[in-house]
């Protein structure tokens, strides 16, 4: 799926794709602070290195920029049927990057580094988890 008035990125050249890039290759081909929003629809469960993914997303967002992530709820059947899924999501998956959460307090310095976010909202809707995170 591509979005009008957006820079659409995918690892293969499909209709509507503006930039061909594999998000597992770091660092992403955009300057720091380039985007007000980054959307990751059903991608986080596929990435090889979620820590590097979050660092790249944080880097390309402008200060106060919004990171939207959608992925499969861990109890969803679809979370476990796709052979390319490396993980599924819970309501706490992104806590490593959110200061003030127990997971960030325990391991945030190791995992998040500078890539910290404020949680605007994380919720389960049906078989998906939707996360809205603001770059700090």
C-alpha positions, -999 to 999 in steps of 0.1 A, spaced: 0 0 0 13 34 -9 2 68 3 -3 100 -18 18 130 -6 43 107 11 77 93 4 68 56 -1 96 32 6 97 -6 -1 124 -32 -6 111 -39 -42 100 -15 -69 62 -17 -69 37 8 -83 38 39 -61 71 32 -45 94 62 -45 125 48 -28 137 12 -30 154 3 2 154 -26 27 149 -12 62 172 -38 75 200 -19 58 212 9 81 212 37 80 182 47 60 188 69 30 172 101 44 188 129 63 183 134 100 150 152 109 136 148 74 101 137 83 73 149 105 58 113 105 70 78 98 45 51 92 54 14 96 25 -7 86 31 -44 92 69 -41 90 82 -42 126 74 -79 130 96 -86 99 128 -65 107 160 -83 116 171 -57 141 143 -39 159 168 -18 179 184 -5 147 150 0 131 138 22 160 171 42 159 167 49 122 131 59 126 141 82 154 169 97 134 148 106 103 120 121 124 121 158 132 119 167 169 83 160 181 78 138 150 53 110 151 61 73 146 31 52 137 36 14 139 10 -13 133 17 -50 137 2 -83 147 -11 -88 183 9 -117 198 -22 -138 204 -34 -134 168 -33 -165 146 -18 -144 119 11 -134 141 24 -170 139 13 -181 104 36 -159 83 70 -176 81 88 -143 77 75 -129 111 104 -126 136 82 -113 164 47 -103 173 36 -72 194 23 -67 228 12 -35 245 47 -33 261 68 -41 230 79 -4 226 84 3 263 122 -1 258 121 32 240 97 50 264 113 66 294 95 60 327 85 24 318 99 -5 337 115 -19 306 132 14 296 144 19 332 159 -16 332 173 -18 296 166 14 278 202 27 279 213 -6 263 185 -8 237 172 27 230 203 48 234 193 83 221 162 69 204 136 77 230 99 84 225 69 96 244 39 73 242 10 91 226 -11 59 225 -6 21 222 -36 -1 219 -48 -34 206 -75 -32 179 -87 -66 168 -57 -87 158 -33 -57 156 -13 -34 179 -12 2 170 15 24 185 18 62 182 51 74 195 65 110 196 102 116 192 118 132 222 
